Amino acid sequence: MTGKGKKSLFVLFLIFLVLGCASVKPKIPVDQGSVEPGGTVARGEMRLKLLGTPLALGNPLPSVKLVDAMTLKDVDLSQEKGKILFLSVVPSVDTRVCEEQTHTLGEEGNKLPGDIRRITISRDTPFAQKRFAKEAKLTHLQYLSDYRQGDFGRSTGLLVEGSMLLSRSIVLVDRSGIVRYIQVVPDMTHLPDMERAFQAAMELARKAN
């Protein structure tokens, strides 16, 4: 190969390298801390109040009707006894951070015992949730919509003032319907600590056996 040919190949290699690096999305930060339901969260420089009655550890999950995205039937999680509930609460499945959170729940969450129900809750319509589940190939998760009046958000202190979306959170509920774990992510643009939540869920499963 001539010197000119080698130079052309090198230039093409550099272009490929630059374009490849440009297509790599920056890693989403993970928050290990938590704020209280009913408190205040951040979205960048903004401080946002959480509305509603704060959820508390050791208390029953409130009785609220959500809509199952696949069946369009009402679901009251406070009545779903006998299994551990892993609730992944997101503002909207059609955003990058929420998509990453849901993929982690669906893919890395496969290591969880079968008696742990993995559920995504958002204020997206059931139809948007169903479309997302099919496109993301995550139909093995359950999707529940709080699209009507935001009653789930109001009953847990997770409804964001202004946008009226749900604050990014993880909630674990034991087989008796008691809340045993809460992480409300301090910055909504960050991910929750999913690995720690997985460990907490597995610990709940071990205690129940």
HELIX and SHEET records of a PDB file:
HELIX    1   1 GLY A    3  ALA A   22  1                                  20    
HELIX    2   2 LEU A   77  GLN A   79  5                                   3    
HELIX    3   3 ARG A   96  GLU A  107  1                                  12    
HELIX    4   4 GLU A  108  LYS A  111  5                                   4    
HELIX    5   5 PRO A  126  ALA A  136  1                                  11    
HELIX    6   6 ASP A  151  THR A  156  1                                   6    
HELIX    7   7 MET A  194  ALA A  208  1                                  15    
SHEET    1   A 3 THR A  40  ARG A  43  0                                        
SHEET    2   A 3 MET A  46  LEU A  51 -1                                        
SHEET    3   A 3 LEU A 159  VAL A 160 -1                                        
SHEET    1   B 7 ASP A  74  ASP A  76  0                                        
SHEET    2   B 7 LYS A  65  ASP A  68 -1                                        
SHEET    3   B 7 GLN A 142  SER A 145 -1                                        
SHEET    4   B 7 ILE A 116  SER A 122  1                                        
SHEET    5   B 7 ILE A  84  VAL A  89  1                                        
SHEET    6   B 7 SER A 169  VAL A 173 -1                                        
SHEET    7   B 7 VAL A 179  VAL A 184 -1                                        
END                                                                             
